[in-house]
Amino acid sequence: MLNIDMRKIYNFYPVEPAPEPGSLPTGGDLYYECLDCTAVVNSVPHIKAACVCGNLAGGGGKLAVKDPARVLVVRGKLK
């Protein structure tokens, strides 16, 4: 698993209006920020990715979210 700080590559902006925790959107430019450990993970990770606390983990295009209420959906734009 690569440990890349996504903030060095992208600027992140919260998605407005904020989606409900039960229906988190996915997409190539959408990322989830864990509110517990502040890690940012792509909503459709093609390589193995996870946050430090374990709330977000996935790979192969699928992401598992343990506590959706502790996730902020953000849109990433290349710097």
N, C-alpha and C positions, 0 to 999 in steps of 0.2 A: 504494500500500500504506500502510495506516495504521500508525503507530508508537505504539501505546497500551500503557502500562504496566498490565497486567491486575491487578497487585497493589494498585492504587489502588481497584479496583472490587470485587475478590473476595478472600476468604481462601481459601488453598489447603491441602489436607490430603492427604498421601500415601495412595494406595489400598492397603489391606491385605487379603490378602497381596499383595505386589508381583507383578505379572504377568511372565511370561517375556518377554524381548526379542523373540522371534519371533512372539508373539501379543498385540500391544498392543490393548487394548479401545478402543472408540470410543463416544461418546455426547455428548449436549448439555451435560452437566455435567462431562465429563472433559476434562482439559487435559494437555498434555505440557510438562514443564519440561526444557529442554536443560541438561545438566550441564556443558557447555563454556562457554556464554555466559550462563546463568541466565535466558534469556527463556522466557516462558510463551505457548504457542500452543494454541488450541482443537483438539480432536482431529477435529472436523468443521467447518473454517472455511468460512463462506459468502462472506466477503470475502477478498481476497488477503492472506495472512499468511505471515511467515517470521521465523526467528530471525536474529540478527546474523551468526553463524558459518556459516549455511547448512545446518545439520543438519536443520532442520524448515522445510518450505515447502509451501504449498498454497493452495487456494481452490476455490470451487464445491462445497464439501462433501467434498473429498478432500485428504488430507495425505500428503506424501511424507517419509519418515524415512530419512536416509542411514545413520545408525549407531544402531539401536535400543538398543544396550547403553549409550549415553550419554543416555538419556531416562528421566525419572522421571514416572510417571503419577500425576496429582493430581486431586482432586475440588474444584471451585470452588463456594463459597457466597457469595452477595452479602453485603457488609458491612452 
